Amino acid sequence: MSSTTSTASQSSPPAVRQSKPASEALLNEKWDHAISSMLIRSTLGLSFGVIFSVLLFKRRAWPAWVGLGFGAGRSWEEADAAFKRGDTANRKEGLRVVRP
């Protein structure tokens, strides 16, 4: 009885997968890019809206909201195109790929 319990306690734990599949890694990379782009472009749009609000529109709130919307909308469209594009992760837009 003691030999079976000692054998069971000495067995190694099941192997843990070390790396993610390529498709999951690609999807994670696209999500990371989409979220960071959303934050950056929304912040830039908001800041331009605040600047225009102070300089031109007598400190109204709507230019800041419009700038925020433009930044968020632009990043949304970029992320949507990246997810619809498929497996091309880091290819630059507009560059021609020459294959041998």
OpenMM code with the backbone's topology and positions (N, CA, C; nanometers):
from openmm import Vec3, app, unit

residues = "MET SER SER THR THR SER THR ALA SER GLN SER SER PRO PRO ALA VAL ARG GLN SER LYS PRO ALA SER GLU ALA LEU LEU ASN GLU LYS TRP ASP HIS ALA ILE SER SER MET LEU ILE ARG SER THR LEU GLY LEU SER PHE GLY VAL ILE PHE SER VAL LEU LEU PHE LYS ARG ARG ALA TRP PRO ALA TRP VAL GLY LEU GLY PHE GLY ALA GLY ARG SER TRP GLU GLU ALA ASP ALA ALA PHE LYS ARG GLY ASP THR ALA ASN ARG LYS GLU GLY LEU ARG VAL VAL ARG PRO".split()
positions = [
    Vec3(0.0814, -0.1182, 0.0000),
    Vec3(0.0000, 0.0000, 0.0000),
    Vec3(0.0856, 0.1244, 0.0000),
    Vec3(0.1938, 0.1209, 0.0766),
    Vec3(0.2787, 0.2388, 0.0839),
    Vec3(0.3548, 0.2607, -0.0473),
    Vec3(0.3825, 0.1540, -0.1219),
    Vec3(0.4558, 0.1699, -0.2476),
    Vec3(0.3699, 0.2391, -0.3531),
    Vec3(0.2393, 0.2179, -0.3541),
    Vec3(0.1535, 0.2826, -0.4529),
    Vec3(0.1339, 0.4310, -0.4211),
    Vec3(0.1270, 0.4669, -0.2948),
    Vec3(0.1103, 0.6080, -0.2613),
    Vec3(0.2388, 0.6853, -0.2866),
    Vec3(0.3544, 0.6215, -0.2637),
    Vec3(0.4805, 0.6917, -0.2893),
    Vec3(0.5030, 0.7090, -0.4395),
    Vec3(0.4566, 0.6128, -0.5205),
    Vec3(0.4704, 0.6240, -0.6654),
    Vec3(0.3818, 0.7356, -0.7179),
    Vec3(0.2620, 0.7480, -0.6635),
    Vec3(0.1694, 0.8519, -0.7078),
    Vec3(0.2204, 0.9907, -0.6702),
    Vec3(0.2840, 1.0038, -0.5550),
    Vec3(0.3330, 1.1346, -0.5133),
    Vec3(0.4595, 1.1740, -0.5886),
    Vec3(0.5329, 1.0772, -0.6453),
    Vec3(0.6555, 1.1058, -0.7173),
    Vec3(0.6317, 1.1361, -0.8646),
    Vec3(0.5117, 1.1132, -0.9147),
    Vec3(0.4867, 1.1386, -1.0568),
    Vec3(0.4877, 1.2893, -1.0831),
    Vec3(0.5347, 1.3241, -1.1991),
    Vec3(0.5467, 1.4660, -1.2332),
    Vec3(0.4102, 1.5224, -1.2729),
    Vec3(0.3907, 1.6525, -1.2538),
    Vec3(0.2630, 1.7139, -1.2935),
    Vec3(0.2513, 1.7153, -1.4457),
    Vec3(0.1312, 1.7297, -1.4960),
    Vec3(0.1134, 1.7308, -1.6421),
    Vec3(0.1892, 1.8472, -1.7043),
    Vec3(0.2332, 1.8254, -1.8251),
    Vec3(0.3123, 1.9274, -1.8953),
    Vec3(0.2253, 2.0494, -1.9233),
    Vec3(0.2807, 2.1668, -1.8978),
    Vec3(0.2108, 2.2921, -1.9226),
    Vec3(0.2571, 2.3462, -2.0573),
    Vec3(0.1625, 2.3934, -2.1359),
    Vec3(0.1958, 2.4481, -2.2665),
    Vec3(0.2756, 2.5772, -2.2480),
    Vec3(0.3912, 2.5868, -2.3100),
    Vec3(0.4808, 2.6997, -2.2904),
    Vec3(0.4444, 2.8195, -2.3771),
    Vec3(0.4020, 2.7985, -2.4983),
    Vec3(0.3718, 2.9097, -2.5873),
    Vec3(0.2289, 2.8983, -2.6377),
    Vec3(0.1751, 3.0137, -2.6762),
    Vec3(0.0392, 3.0172, -2.7285),
    Vec3(0.0406, 2.9810, -2.8759),
    Vec3(-0.0710, 2.9342, -2.9284),
    Vec3(-0.0771, 2.9075, -3.0725),
    Vec3(-0.0589, 3.0379, -3.1506),
    Vec3(-0.0190, 3.0242, -3.2740),
    Vec3(0.0086, 3.1425, -3.3568),
    Vec3(-0.1156, 3.2290, -3.3734),
    Vec3(-0.2314, 3.1680, -3.3889),
    Vec3(-0.3530, 3.2467, -3.4088),
    Vec3(-0.3897, 3.3261, -3.2835),
    Vec3(-0.3700, 3.2678, -3.1675),
    Vec3(-0.3997, 3.3394, -3.0428),
    Vec3(-0.3008, 3.4527, -3.0202),
    Vec3(-0.1759, 3.4285, -3.0524),
    Vec3(-0.0753, 3.5341, -3.0387),
    Vec3(-0.1036, 3.6478, -3.1360),
    Vec3(-0.1459, 3.6161, -3.2562),
    Vec3(-0.1798, 3.7173, -3.3554),
    Vec3(-0.2998, 3.7994, -3.3100),
    Vec3(-0.3986, 3.7313, -3.2556),
    Vec3(-0.5167, 3.8014, -3.2064),
    Vec3(-0.4833, 3.8904, -3.0873),
    Vec3(-0.3991, 3.8423, -2.9968),
    Vec3(-0.3569, 3.9247, -2.8834),
    Vec3(-0.2796, 4.0471, -2.9303),
    Vec3(-0.1957, 4.0308, -3.0310),
    Vec3(-0.1198, 4.1441, -3.0846),
    Vec3(-0.2135, 4.2477, -3.1468),
    Vec3(-0.3153, 4.2002, -3.2181),
    Vec3(-0.4109, 4.2931, -3.2790),
    Vec3(-0.4909, 4.3672, -3.1723),
    Vec3(-0.5310, 4.2976, -3.0667),
    Vec3(-0.6054, 4.3638, -2.9590),
    Vec3(-0.5187, 4.4664, -2.8875),
    Vec3(-0.3932, 4.4321, -2.8628),
    Vec3(-0.3015, 4.5267, -2.7994),
    Vec3(-0.2863, 4.6527, -2.8833),
    Vec3(-0.2701, 4.6348, -3.0132),
    Vec3(-0.2553, 4.7497, -3.1023),
    Vec3(-0.3847, 4.8309, -3.1071),
    Vec3(-0.4998, 4.7646, -3.1107),
    Vec3(-0.6275, 4.8352, -3.1180),
    Vec3(-0.6527, 4.9184, -2.9921),
    Vec3(-0.6244, 4.8615, -2.8759),
    Vec3(-0.6491, 4.9336, -2.7501),
    Vec3(-0.5524, 5.0503, -2.7347),
    Vec3(-0.4258, 5.0278, -2.7659),
    Vec3(-0.3296, 5.1377, -2.7531),
    Vec3(-0.3591, 5.2480, -2.8539),
    Vec3(-0.3996, 5.2109, -2.9743),
    Vec3(-0.4357, 5.3113, -3.0740),
    Vec3(-0.5589, 5.3901, -3.0305),
    Vec3(-0.6552, 5.3215, -2.9696),
    Vec3(-0.7757, 5.3892, -2.9210),
    Vec3(-0.7404, 5.4920, -2.8137),
    Vec3(-0.6555, 5.4546, -2.7212),
    Vec3(-0.6163, 5.5474, -2.6148),
    Vec3(-0.5388, 5.6675, -2.6694),
    Vec3(-0.4444, 5.6419, -2.7572),
    Vec3(-0.3608, 5.7494, -2.8097),
    Vec3(-0.4423, 5.8449, -2.8964),
    Vec3(-0.5190, 5.7912, -2.9893),
    Vec3(-0.5937, 5.8776, -3.0812),
    Vec3(-0.7071, 5.9512, -3.0118),
    Vec3(-0.7716, 5.8877, -2.9159),
    Vec3(-0.8764, 5.9575, -2.8409),
    Vec3(-0.8184, 6.0710, -2.7580),
    Vec3(-0.7039, 6.0468, -2.6975),
    Vec3(-0.6395, 6.1508, -2.6177),
    Vec3(-0.5938, 6.2666, -2.7056),
    Vec3(-0.5377, 6.2358, -2.8217),
    Vec3(-0.4976, 6.3421, -2.9135),
    Vec3(-0.6175, 6.4223, -2.9627),
    Vec3(-0.7247, 6.3538, -2.9977),
    Vec3(-0.8451, 6.4231, -3.0412),
    Vec3(-0.9034, 6.5105, -2.9326),
    Vec3(-0.9054, 6.4601, -2.8106),
    Vec3(-0.9553, 6.5384, -2.6971),
    Vec3(-0.8675, 6.6609, -2.6738),
    Vec3(-0.7370, 6.6431, -2.6806),
    Vec3(-0.6479, 6.7569, -2.6555),
    Vec3(-0.6604, 6.8627, -2.7648),
    Vec3(-0.6719, 6.8225, -2.8912),
    Vec3(-0.6958, 6.9207, -2.9966),
    Vec3(-0.8302, 6.9896, -2.9785),
    Vec3(-0.9301, 6.9145, -2.9350),
    Vec3(-1.0606, 6.9745, -2.9087),
    Vec3(-1.0552, 7.0776, -2.7972),
    Vec3(-0.9806, 7.0480, -2.6931),
    Vec3(-0.9661, 7.1436, -2.5824),
    Vec3(-0.8918, 7.2678, -2.6300),
    Vec3(-0.7880, 7.2511, -2.7086),
    Vec3(-0.7120, 7.3653, -2.7599),
    Vec3(-0.8010, 7.4536, -2.8475),
    Vec3(-0.8750, 7.3931, -2.9394),
    Vec3(-0.9643, 7.4714, -3.0234),
    Vec3(-1.0771, 7.5340, -2.9430),
    Vec3(-1.1228, 7.4647, -2.8401),
    Vec3(-1.2270, 7.5194, -2.7548),
    Vec3(-1.1788, 7.6452, -2.6838),
    Vec3(-1.0586, 7.6422, -2.6332),
    Vec3(-1.0038, 7.7578, -2.5611),
    Vec3(-0.9736, 7.8719, -2.6576),
    Vec3(-0.9155, 7.8411, -2.7735),
    Vec3(-0.8720, 7.9460, -2.8650),
    Vec3(-0.9837, 8.0044, -2.9509),
    Vec3(-1.0750, 7.9218, -2.9974),
    Vec3(-1.1715, 7.9683, -3.0965),
    Vec3(-1.3175, 7.9701, -3.0519),
    Vec3(-1.3570, 7.8817, -2.9636),
    Vec3(-1.4992, 7.8623, -2.9379),
    Vec3(-1.5442, 7.9053, -2.7989),
    Vec3(-1.4771, 7.9981, -2.7385),
    Vec3(-1.5154, 8.0568, -2.6094),
    Vec3(-1.5384, 7.9533, -2.5002),
    Vec3(-1.4506, 7.8566, -2.4956),
    Vec3(-1.4495, 7.7514, -2.3936),
    Vec3(-1.5780, 7.6681, -2.3870),
    Vec3(-1.6290, 7.6386, -2.5010),
    Vec3(-1.7440, 7.5479, -2.5090),
    Vec3(-1.6955, 7.4039, -2.4957),
    Vec3(-1.7836, 7.3137, -2.4616),
    Vec3(-1.7452, 7.1735, -2.4404),
    Vec3(-1.7504, 7.0908, -2.5679),
    Vec3(-1.8318, 7.1289, -2.6634),
    Vec3(-1.8519, 7.0418, -2.7782),
    Vec3(-1.7283, 7.0188, -2.8632),
    Vec3(-1.6343, 7.1140, -2.8800),
    Vec3(-1.5158, 7.0799, -2.9607),
    Vec3(-1.4313, 6.9685, -2.8985),
    Vec3(-1.4263, 6.9633, -2.7669),
    Vec3(-1.3512, 6.8558, -2.7013),
    Vec3(-1.4181, 6.7207, -2.7259),
    Vec3(-1.5503, 6.7162, -2.7172),
    Vec3(-1.6219, 6.5912, -2.7422),
    Vec3(-1.6122, 6.5486, -2.8880),
    Vec3(-1.6171, 6.6464, -2.9778),
    Vec3(-1.6035, 6.6132, -3.1200),
    Vec3(-1.4635, 6.5589, -3.1485),
    Vec3(-1.3618, 6.6206, -3.0910),
    Vec3(-1.2258, 6.5709, -3.1089),
    Vec3(-1.2083, 6.4307, -3.0534),
    Vec3(-1.2667, 6.4062, -2.9366),
    Vec3(-1.2617, 6.2722, -2.8777),
    Vec3(-1.3307, 6.1709, -2.9692),
    Vec3(-1.4438, 6.2088, -3.0244),
    Vec3(-1.5166, 6.1199, -3.1153),
    Vec3(-1.4410, 6.0907, -3.2433),
    Vec3(-1.3773, 6.1942, -3.2995),
    Vec3(-1.2980, 6.1726, -3.4204),
    Vec3(-1.1810, 6.0781, -3.3940),
    Vec3(-1.1126, 6.0965, -3.2824),
    Vec3(-1.0002, 6.0092, -3.2497),
    Vec3(-1.0438, 5.8660, -3.2253),
    Vec3(-1.1518, 5.8489, -3.1512),
    Vec3(-1.2016, 5.7140, -3.1234),
    Vec3(-1.2540, 5.6472, -3.2500),
    Vec3(-1.3220, 5.7236, -3.3344),
    Vec3(-1.3758, 5.6680, -3.4581),
    Vec3(-1.2670, 5.6242, -3.5547),
    Vec3(-1.1627, 5.7042, -3.5627),
    Vec3(-1.0518, 5.6701, -3.6517),
    Vec3(-0.9821, 5.5419, -3.6054),
    Vec3(-0.9610, 5.5301, -3.4762),
    Vec3(-0.8954, 5.4088, -3.4265),
    Vec3(-0.9880, 5.2875, -3.4371),
    Vec3(-1.1175, 5.3081, -3.4229),
    Vec3(-1.2137, 5.1986, -3.4392),
    Vec3(-1.2082, 5.1440, -3.5815),
    Vec3(-1.2047, 5.2325, -3.6801),
    Vec3(-1.1991, 5.1895, -3.8196),
    Vec3(-1.0682, 5.1169, -3.8506),
    Vec3(-0.9591, 5.1653, -3.7942),
    Vec3(-0.8303, 5.0990, -3.8155),
    Vec3(-0.8305, 4.9589, -3.7540),
    Vec3(-0.8854, 4.9473, -3.6330),
    Vec3(-0.8918, 4.8168, -3.5672),
    Vec3(-0.9855, 4.7223, -3.6417),
    Vec3(-1.0966, 4.7743, -3.6906),
    Vec3(-1.1911, 4.6924, -3.7654),
    Vec3(-1.1266, 4.6384, -3.8929),
    Vec3(-1.0513, 4.7238, -3.9605),
    Vec3(-0.9823, 4.6797, -4.0818),
    Vec3(-0.8745, 4.5766, -4.0487),
    Vec3(-0.8066, 4.5932, -3.9359),
    Vec3(-0.7022, 4.4974, -3.8976),
    Vec3(-0.7621, 4.3612, -3.8656),
    Vec3(-0.8774, 4.3586, -3.7998),
    Vec3(-0.9388, 4.2298, -3.7669),
    Vec3(-0.9997, 4.1632, -3.8897),
    Vec3(-1.0492, 4.2418, -3.9838),
    Vec3(-1.1068, 4.1840, -4.1043),
    Vec3(-1.0014, 4.1391, -4.2038),
    Vec3(-0.8818, 4.1961, -4.1939),
    Vec3(-0.7759, 4.1703, -4.2913),
    Vec3(-0.7262, 4.0265, -4.2851),
    Vec3(-0.7292, 3.9646, -4.1708),
    Vec3(-0.6854, 3.8261, -4.1610),
    Vec3(-0.5519, 3.8122, -4.0938),
    Vec3(-0.4636, 3.7355, -4.1555),
    Vec3(-0.3390, 3.6982, -4.0893),
    Vec3(-0.2231, 3.7922, -4.1165),
    Vec3(-0.2431, 3.9025, -4.1824),
    Vec3(-0.1337, 3.9968, -4.2058),
    Vec3(-0.1213, 4.0872, -4.0847),
    Vec3(-0.0272, 4.0572, -3.9984),
    Vec3(-0.0174, 4.1269, -3.8703),
    Vec3(0.0554, 4.2592, -3.8790),
    Vec3(0.1786, 4.2596, -3.9237),
    Vec3(0.2614, 4.3789, -3.9166),
    Vec3(0.2962, 4.4361, -4.0529),
    Vec3(0.2228, 4.4009, -4.1534),
    Vec3(0.2535, 4.4510, -4.2862),
    Vec3(0.2110, 4.5965, -4.2970),
    Vec3(0.2981, 4.6788, -4.3481),
    Vec3(0.2684, 4.8205, -4.3644),
    Vec3(0.1684, 4.8384, -4.4778),
    Vec3(0.0763, 4.9314, -4.4587),
    Vec3(-0.0223, 4.9590, -4.5611),
    Vec3(0.0453, 5.0287, -4.6793),
    Vec3(0.0097, 4.9883, -4.7981),
    Vec3(0.0590, 5.0539, -4.9166),
    Vec3(0.1939, 5.0044, -4.9658),
    Vec3(0.2577, 4.9163, -4.8962),
    Vec3(0.3859, 4.8637, -4.9430),
    Vec3(0.3639, 4.7366, -5.0243),
    Vec3(0.4345, 4.7280, -5.1307),
    Vec3(0.4239, 4.6109, -5.2159),
    Vec3(0.5203, 4.5050, -5.1664),
    Vec3(0.4722, 4.3826, -5.1539),
    Vec3(0.5557, 4.2720, -5.1091),
    Vec3(0.6027, 4.1961, -5.2314),
    Vec3(0.7338, 4.1914, -5.2513),
    Vec3(0.7928, 4.1197, -5.3656),
    Vec3(0.8428, 3.9855, -5.3144),
    Vec3(0.7888, 3.8805, -5.3707),
    Vec3(0.8285, 3.7463, -5.3295),
    Vec3(0.9201, 3.6865, -5.4345),
    Vec3(1.0215, 3.6133, -5.3913),
    Vec3(1.1172, 3.5549, -5.4890),
    Vec3(1.0563, 3.4442, -5.5707),
] * unit.nanometer
topology = app.Topology()
chain = topology.addChain("A")
for resn in residues:
    res = topology.addResidue(resn, chain)
    for name in ("N", "CA", "C"):
        topology.addAtom(name, app.Element.getBySymbol(name[0]), res)
